[in-house]
Amino acid sequence: MNIETALQQLSQFNFVTQLLIFSLENISLLLLAVLIGKIMEPANTVLNPKDRKWVISCLICNIFITALGFELYQLEIIKIDFSHDLVSIIIDILLLIVLMDFFMFCFHYLAHTLKWFHPIHKLHHTHIETSVYSLFVLHPIETLGFGFIWLILISIFQLNYISLTVYLFLNLMYGIFGHLEKNIFPAFWYKNYFTKWISTTKFHSDHHKNQSHNFGFYFTFWDKIFKTII
């Protein structure tokens, strides 16, 4: 069964069944993130009881964004390319990574500079020393904000389904790697002409220690351009 057929069959289910499927999907991704954290940093991957409600609220918001995205797909506001053209797949992956990083950089910068937004974003920064769970300690407004950026972008462009899948996987992995306690990137990463522009664990860790710098997620060049890099 191909993905297009699976989505068509999913549309035949009632809303409650769809919501259950979307819930299982997002719970699985959360558990995958925790499992990777447990494997890489077992002693550091411990859920603080005070963070439980925020992890759960983040999960609920992600389920809502998934359901809304599927509804927009059914309304043909979101259109997906189901072809297997390799060039299109690669272009769409690059487009998603660069545009999402730019808009998330802007959103993140505003979260630190707008007076009404900063108190909301401060929740995430209660984790000065980060772990995999830090990725999910977000205020619902912020979680939904990132989700809406995603939905708006994929509504504007008709993107390949493989590209969407690859991007979502890379986004989860980078979220995990960005919140590890130890830096997993090798020393050459910071000196090589190509890799030095790609964000690292240390890059985001430095942001948690110095909140006025390093707002990028996947790349460091936005911070270089806007002079917010450490």
N, C-alpha and C positions, 0 to 999 in steps of 0.2 A: 504494500500500500504506500503510495507517495504522499507527501505532505499536503498537497492541495486537496486530495481526496479525504485525508484525515480531518482537515479543517472543515470540509463540507459536511462530513459525518458529525463532527462536533457541533455544528450549527443546528443539527436536528435534535439535540438534547435540550431539555428544559433548563432554565437558568440555574436552578439549584444544583443539578448534575454538573453543569459547566463550572459553577463556582467550586464544587468539590474537586474537580479535576485541576483547576487553577490553584487551589489550595495545596493539593498534593504536589504539584509542580514546584511551587515556591518553598514549601517545607523541605522538599528534597534538595533544593539548591542551598538552603540554609544549613541543612545537615551535612551536605557535601563540604561547605566552607568550614564548618566546625571540625569535620573529620580531617581535612587537610591541615588545619591548625593543630589538631591533636597529634598528627603525625610529625609535623615540623617543629612544633614547640609545645610538647605535652604539658609542661609545668606552667606555661604562660596562658594556655587556653582554658581559662576558668571563668565561668559566668558569675559576675558579682550579683547577688540577689537584688540590689537596687536597680540593676540594668534590665532585669527580666521584662518588666512592662514595656520598656523601650524597644527591646528586641521583638517582642510580640506585636507591638504597634507598627513597627517597621514591616514585619511580615504581612500584617493585615493591609497596609498601604500598598505593598507590592502586589498582593492578590487583587486589590481594587484596580491598580494600573493595568494588570494583565487582562482582567475582565473588560475594562474600558477599551483597551486596545483591540480585543477581539470583537467588541461591539462596533467599533469604528471600521474594522475590517469587513464585517457583515454589511455595514452601510455603504461600503465601497469608498469610504473616505481614506482609509489606508488601503493601498493597492500593493500587491506583492508580485515580484517577478519570479516565476517558478522555472525559469530556464536553467540550463547547466553550462552557460557560456562562461568559460574560465576568465576571460578578460573582464567581463561585466562583474563577476564575483570579486575579483581582486580590486577593481576600481571602487566598487561599492563598499568593500571592507575599509579601504583607505579613506574614502569619503566619510564614512561613519566615525572612524577613529578621530580624524582631524576635526570635523565639525562638532562632534559631541564633546571633545576635549576643550574646544574654544568656548562653547556655550556653558559648559560646566565650570570652566575657569571664571567666566564672567559672573555666573551665579554664585560661585564660591567667594569671589572678591566682594560682591554686594553683601553676602552674608556677614562679612567682617566689617563693612563700612557703613551700611544703613543702620541707623539707630534702633529701628523697630525690629530689624532682622537679627542683629548680633546677639541679643539675649536668647533667641531661639537656637542659633547655631552654637552657642556656648555649651549646650548639652553635649554635643559631640566632643568638645574640648575638655570635658571632665576627664577624658582619657588622655592624660599627658604621656604616660607610658602605655603604648597601645598593644592590642591583641586582635585576633580575628573577630572577636565580639564587638570591637570598636566600630567595625564596618556597619553594624546594625544598630548602634546606639545613635539614633537620629530622631529629631523631633518630627512628628507626622507632616508638618508643613514643609519641612526640608525634603523628606522622602518623596512627597507628592510633587514637589517642585522639580526634582530630578526626573521623576517619572513623566511629568508633562513635557519637559524638554525633549525627552525621548519620543513621546507620542507625536509631538508637533513635527519633529524632524522626519520621522518615517511617514508622516502624512503628506509632507511636501514632496518627498522623493519616492519614486517607485523602486524599491530596493530588492535585491535578490534574497530569497529565503535562506540560502546557505550563508550569505554575507551577514544577515541578521543573526543567525545562529552563532557564527564564528565570533561576531562582535560581542554578543551577550556572554559567551564563554570567556573571552579575553577580559571583558569588563569585570566579571566575577573574580578571575584570577588576579587581576591587577588590584582589585579591592582587597583581596586577601594578602597579597605580597606587600602592599602599601602599608598594612597595619601590623605586620610582624614585628617582633621585638628586635630580632637580629637582621642585619642586612644580608640578603642572599645574593646580591650582585657582586661579581668579581671586580678586582681593582682596576683592570683595564677598561671597564665600562665607562669610567669617568674621564678617560683620556682619549679614547678612540673618537675620531671625528664624527662617526655616524651614531654610535651608541650614547655619546655624552648628552644628546638631546632627548633621550628617553628617560622618563622618571624612574626612580629607584625607591627601595624601601627607606633608605636614609633621607631622600628628598622629602617624602611625606612625613617622616618621623620628625625632621627638623621643623616642619610646619606646626606640628603639635607642640613643639617646644618654643617656637617663635611664630606667633599667629599673624604677624604682619608680612610674612614672606611665604613663597612657595605655594601658590594657589592652584597650580596645574595638577592634572591627574595622570595623564599618559606621557606628556612631554614637558620639558623644562623651558622651551623657547618662548612660550607666552609670557612667562615670568621674566625672561631675559628682555623681551620686547617692551614690556610695561614696567621694567625696572623694579620688580618685586622679588627677585631671586636672591637667595643668601649667597 
